[in-house]
Amino acid sequence: MELWDLYDENRRPTGKTVRRDVDPIAEGEYHLVVHACVFSPDGKLLIQRRSPLCKKRPNLWDVTAGGSALAGETTRQAAERELFEEVGVRAAFSRPAFTVYHKNAIEDVFWAHAEPDLAALSLQAGEVSEVRWAGEEDVLSLLRAGQFVIRYEGYIKLLFEKQKEA
């Protein structure tokens, strides 16, 4: 059972913890979410297809890795853990590239520039069924076709724009 720390709108810890998918998160409270994006030297994003066994959004494409920070974890630690768990890539992150606020989540987005051998990656059973490289237009096409985890086009464009600055 995953435990999440809760924060206020200013990202200050509230001292409360909730159990994932069990305890409700009240309005004005947030848990921490991460996305870890791996970009190739030529600007392509390593994307993953969620396993058909996933409870939420099965078979859809998504960014390289993502999930929630566990109680006691920083978002940097969570991004490094999720990236290794889901696709077997190790990266050391310093700070998020940007942050997005959602209804009950504060999402930090991290990225690394690397070019791992796709055949050598260790995909998390039950979570990830395949990976591939995709350019911005590829990802937008998947999104428009309803085959990418729900994101706004502006979010995808921001990912590709910001990674060029890193």
C-alpha positions as a printed Julia matrix, in Angstrom:
166×3 Matrix{Float64}:
  0.0    0.0     0.0
  1.52   3.31   -1.1
  1.52   6.2     1.35
  1.65   9.79    0.13
  2.52  12.93    2.09
  0.12  15.85    1.67
  1.04  19.48    1.02
 -0.75  22.81    0.91
 -0.96  25.03   -2.19
  2.42  26.58   -1.26
  4.02  23.13   -1.17
  4.37  23.15    2.58
  3.91  19.75    4.26
  0.61  19.46    6.13
  1.82  16.6     8.32
 -0.91  14.37    6.86
 -0.43  11.13    4.95
 -2.94   9.28    2.76
 -3.1    5.76    1.38
 -3.24   5.61   -2.42
 -6.7    4.75   -3.79
 -8.1    4.49   -0.24
 -8.04   7.85    1.5
 -9.58  10.91   -0.13
 -7.51  14.03   -0.69
 -9.37  17.11    0.49
 -9.72  20.25   -1.59
 -6.68  22.46   -1.07
 -4.44  19.47   -0.33
 -1.96  18.03   -2.81
  0.29  15.02   -3.24
  3.49  15.07   -5.28
  3.6   13.54   -8.78
  6.59  13.2   -11.09
  7.3   12.66  -14.75
 10.79  11.67  -15.85
 11.46  12.28  -19.52
 14.47  10.93  -21.4
 15.36  12.82  -24.58
 17.85  11.62  -27.19
 20.58  13.94  -28.48
 18.43  14.61  -31.58
 15.46  15.74  -29.43
 13.28  12.63  -29.49
 11.4   11.56  -26.38
 11.57   8.0   -25.08
  7.91   7.04  -24.65
  6.37   3.98  -23.06
  3.18   2.08  -23.75
  1.34   1.28  -20.56
  0.68  -2.4   -20.01
 -2.79  -3.79  -20.78
 -2.76  -4.9   -17.12
 -2.67  -1.3   -15.81
 -5.84  -0.29  -13.96
 -5.63   3.27  -15.24
 -5.14   4.11  -18.92
 -4.02   0.65  -20.15
 -2.38   0.39  -23.59
 -1.9    4.15  -23.92
  1.45   5.77  -24.67
  3.0    8.03  -22.04
  6.21   9.91  -21.26
  9.24   7.84  -20.25
  8.2    7.27  -16.62
  5.99   8.73  -13.95
  4.21   8.24  -10.7
  3.68   9.62   -7.23
  6.28  10.43   -4.6
  6.05   8.05   -1.69
  5.83   9.37    1.88
  9.2   10.8     2.85
 10.46  11.08   -0.75
 11.4   14.24   -2.59
 10.21  14.55   -6.17
 13.83  14.18   -7.32
 14.09  10.85   -5.5
 10.69   9.76   -6.84
 11.64  10.63  -10.45
 14.9    8.68  -10.2
 13.08   5.68   -8.64
 10.22   5.67  -11.16
 12.57   5.95  -14.13
 14.62   2.98  -12.95
 11.6    0.88  -11.91
  9.64   1.43  -15.12
 12.3    1.3   -17.82
 15.61   0.45  -16.12
 17.32   3.79  -16.8
 19.41   5.41  -14.08
 19.62   9.2   -13.98
 20.55  11.77  -11.36
 18.22  14.75  -11.4
 18.93  18.07   -9.73
 15.7   20.05   -9.97
 12.5   19.92  -11.97
 12.4   21.55  -15.38
  8.93  22.83  -14.59
  5.98  22.25  -12.28
  2.27  21.9   -13.06
 -0.55  22.12  -10.53
 -3.54  19.8   -10.94
 -6.68  19.41   -8.83
 -4.99  17.45   -6.02
 -1.45  17.04   -7.32
  1.7   19.05   -7.77
  3.55  17.57  -10.75
  7.29  18.09  -11.17
  8.72  17.28  -14.6
 12.35  16.15  -14.85
 14.41  15.14  -17.84
 17.69  13.69  -18.88
 19.48  13.57  -22.18
 20.62  10.03  -22.96
 20.41   7.42  -25.64
 19.95   4.04  -23.97
 19.87   0.87  -26.03
 16.14   0.12  -26.21
 16.73  -3.63  -26.47
 18.71  -3.55  -23.21
 16.08  -1.72  -21.16
 14.36  -3.55  -18.32
 10.62  -2.85  -18.62
  8.53  -3.18  -15.48
  6.22  -6.17  -15.86
  2.56  -5.26  -15.49
  3.31  -1.55  -15.98
  5.16  -1.08  -19.29
  4.67  -3.19  -22.41
  7.02  -1.42  -24.86
  9.12   1.7   -25.45
 10.16   3.69  -28.51
 11.57   7.05  -29.53
  9.12   9.71  -30.74
  9.45  13.23  -32.04
  7.07  16.03  -31.11
  4.78  15.45  -34.12
  4.69  11.7   -33.39
  3.55  12.35  -29.82
  0.99  14.94  -30.93
 -0.39  12.47  -33.49
 -0.77   9.82  -30.79
 -2.46  12.37  -28.54
 -4.89  13.47  -31.26
 -5.7    9.82  -32.02
 -6.56   9.18  -28.36
 -3.57   6.86  -27.97
 -1.54   8.98  -25.55
 -2.24   9.46  -21.85
 -4.48  12.5   -21.56
 -2.37  15.65  -21.98
 -3.0   18.96  -23.54
 -1.16  19.7   -26.77
  0.4   22.69  -25.03
  1.89  20.37  -22.42
  3.56  18.22  -25.09
  4.85  21.29  -26.93
  6.25  22.66  -23.65
  8.11  19.38  -22.99
  9.83  19.52  -26.35
 10.51  23.26  -26.16
 11.96  23.17  -22.62
 14.23  20.18  -23.23
 16.09  22.23  -25.84
 17.02  24.71  -23.1
 18.5   22.06  -20.81
